[in-house]
Amino acid sequence: MKRTVLSFVLGCSLLTVTASAKKWSGTISDEKCGAAHADASEKSMKCVQGCVKGGKAAVFVSDGKVYKFSADSADKIKDHLGHKVTIDGNMKDDVITVKSVTMN
């Protein structure tokens, strides 16, 4: 009985993670400026890079909404600060876990 319940719980949790896998297009910004740098201009890129270097968290802006990144996504996004990108990943509670990033 315990094994059946455990198998059911594990199966449901895998379905939940798989169901939220998605791709989003938008801009990587910082938590201080958020959507203000969604234009990905040279000025915006420099500001985002400076803010993140100064300790602000990187965020993802898509359709005017700002999303946080999971802690383990930092290495995957670090070369794309201020860029327009497409992100492949999972989202839970408005936090994105990045699988891959592609420049637009």
GIJOPE-V715411 format. One record per pair of residues at least 12 apart in sequence whose C-alpha atoms are under 10 Angstrom apart, sorted by the first residue. I is the first residue (numbers start at 1). GAP is how many residues later the second one is. Records with the same first field share a line. If there is no record, write none. Layout:
BEGIN
I = GAP, GAP
END
This chain:
BEGIN
16 = 76
17 = 73, 74, 75
18 = 71, 72
19 = 71, 72
20 = 69, 70, 71, 72
21 = 67, 68, 69, 70, 71, 75, 76, 77, 78
22 = 65, 66, 67, 68, 69, 74, 76, 77
23 = 63, 64, 65, 66, 67, 68, 75, 76, 77, 78
24 = 36, 37, 38, 39, 61, 62, 63, 64, 65, 72, 77
25 = 35, 36, 37, 38, 59, 60, 61, 62, 63, 76, 77, 78, 79
26 = 12, 13, 14, 34, 35, 36, 37, 38, 39, 40, 57, 58, 59, 60, 61, 77, 78
27 = 12, 13, 18, 32, 33, 34, 35, 36, 37, 39, 53, 54, 55, 56, 57, 58, 59, 60, 76, 77
28 = 12, 17, 20, 21, 30, 31, 32, 33, 34, 38, 39, 40, 41, 49, 50, 52, 53, 54, 55, 56, 57, 58, 59
29 = 15, 16, 18, 19, 20, 22, 23, 27, 28, 29, 30, 31, 32, 37, 38, 51, 52, 53, 54, 55
30 = 15, 17, 18, 19, 20, 21, 22, 25, 26, 27, 28, 29, 30, 31, 36, 38, 51, 52
31 = 17, 20, 21, 24, 25, 26, 27, 28, 29, 35, 36, 37
32 = 16, 19, 20, 24, 25, 26, 27
33 = 14, 15, 18, 23, 25, 26
34 = 14, 24, 25, 26, 27, 30, 31, 32, 33
35 = 24, 25, 26, 27, 28, 29, 30, 31
36 = 25, 28
37 = 24, 45, 46
38 = 22, 23, 24, 25, 26, 44, 45, 46
39 = 43, 44, 45
40 = 41, 42, 43, 44, 45
41 = 41, 42, 43
42 = 40, 41
43 = 39
44 = 37, 38, 39
45 = 35, 36, 37, 38, 39
46 = 35, 36
47 = 34, 35
48 = 33, 34, 35
49 = 29, 30, 31, 32, 33
50 = 31
52 = 26, 29
57 = 12, 14, 17
58 = 12, 15, 16, 19, 20, 23, 24
59 = 18, 22, 23, 36, 37
60 = 17, 21, 22, 24, 25, 27, 35, 36
61 = 23
62 = 22, 23, 24
65 = 29
66 = 28, 29
67 = 24, 26, 27, 28, 29
68 = 23, 25, 26, 27, 28, 29
69 = 22, 25, 26, 27, 28, 29
70 = 20, 21, 22, 24, 25, 26, 27, 28
71 = 24, 25, 26, 27
72 = 24, 25, 26, 27
73 = 16, 23, 24, 25, 26, 27
74 = 23, 24
75 = 23
76 = 21, 22, 23, 24, 25
77 = 21, 23, 24, 25
79 = 22
80 = 21, 22, 23
83 = 19, 20, 21
84 = 17, 18, 19, 20
85 = 16, 17, 18, 19
86 = 14, 15, 16, 17, 18
87 = 12, 13, 14, 15, 16
88 = 12, 13, 14
89 = 12
END
